[in-house]
Amino acid sequence: MSTSPSLSLRPRPRRRFIAAAVAVALTAGTLAALAPVTSASAASYPSWSDVEKAKASKSAQQAKVTQIKGLIADLTAKASAAQKSAEAAGTAYQTAQTKYDDATLTQKKLQSQADDAEKTATASEAQAGQLAAQLGRASANDVTTDILTHPTKSGDLLYELGAMSKLSEQADGIYAQASQDRGVAQGLADKADRAKEALGDLADQAQQKMQAAQTAADQAQSSVDAQADNKERLEAQLTLLTTSEQNVEARYNKGVQVEKARLARIAAAAAKAAATSQGGTGGGSPNSSGWVRPTGGYQTSPFGYRLDPYTKNYALHAGVDLAPACYAPIYAAASGTVTFAANGGGYGNEVVLDNGGGISTAYGHIVDGGTLVSVGQHVTAGQQIAKVGSTGWSTGCHLHFETRVNGSAVDPVPFMAARGISV
């Protein structure tokens, strides 16, 4: 996509079950489950000792089963609700960002029209001024004097009077056109100024929605962490209560250790791949300007208004799409700080970097679980920050890449070309 829908009502995006931060939490949460249960957790969830004691009495055993089933259902419901809230917040953020982008382009168009009208008005006024000077040099009073002092040339002079009369009529038309052109220029300038003033409010709204989306994603992550931290243990305890199986706790603990080792191997492999990613059609060492290509693949959709392939609406596409393979690395195009790493509505799982100097870059449609950075983290140019996916308003694996200057979306092709990078 990322498409940026128009300001009119449009179809709701398809539901994405896991936001960027939430997807990362599924892994992080599993790791959290490997740690011993804290005192806070112990106050809320039964221990293995509690479960063993409950087996001594049928009524106590049934009560414990009911309790554990209730806890599992509560964990699942809270995680699901938090994920839906994160999705809704992400969509609200994307909608606000789209309104700002559309308004920015409208303001730029108005300003361009106002500038052109100003040039036209200035030219009209200059022409009127030149004509006024010409009339001043050959005024009617001078012609009358010539008729009185040179009566033999009166025929030529009367012709001159007629010509001057026509010139005067022409002058009236030029003066009127100059006045009209000035009025048009001023009207367009006023519209451009009002549109520019409105941009401030729209930018603030987009920023607030972005922060709200990040907060919702963080809360969803906490819920998924809690689910991952406790659900498997609760289910194992339920097995202990409802079956005659032996060594349930021991098998559970062994499984935890195996999973811990597996995730550690995956994390190590990912870190090694990110650290050694060089060359190719994306990433690698930054050039003299400090920039790299954000991923490989051909450009499949340019910047500008288009018929959106997902919504079927004519809308602004605020970046360019690059289409390498699914799960291909996504690199930081320049060094910066992560300001957003969550569900971005139509953008899917998204990462936004503040690259300094009023410049920011955005990376959309990241695969679930493919966000490798977090808010506040500093990254360097060429560092892998995510993996290509097809989340959000997307019809296939690709990276939606945006470049912004002072918050306004600009075409990444000339922007990156000016920094020595071809996209």
Secondary structure, DSSP 8 states (H G I E B T S, - for coil): ---B--SS--------SS-HHHHHHHHHHHHHTTS---HHHHHHS--HHHHHHHTTSHHHHHHHHHHHHHHHHHHHHHHHHHHHHHHHHHHHHHHHHHHHHHHHHHHHHHHHHHHHHHHHHHHHHHHHHHHHHHHHHT-HHHHHHHHHH-GGGHHHHHHHHHHHHHHHHHHHHHHHHHHHHHHHHHHHHHHHHHHHHHHHHHHHHHHHHHHHHHHHHHHHHHHHHHHHHHHHHHHHHHHHHHS--SSHHHHHHHHHHHHHHHHHHHHHHHHHHHHH--STTS-SS--TTSB--SS-SEEEE-SEEEE-TTT-SEEEE-SEEEE--TT-EEE-SB-EEEEEEEE-GGG-EEEEEEEETTEEEEEEEEEEEEE---TT-EE-TT-EEEEEB--SS-SSSBEEEEEEETTEEE-HHHHHHTTT---
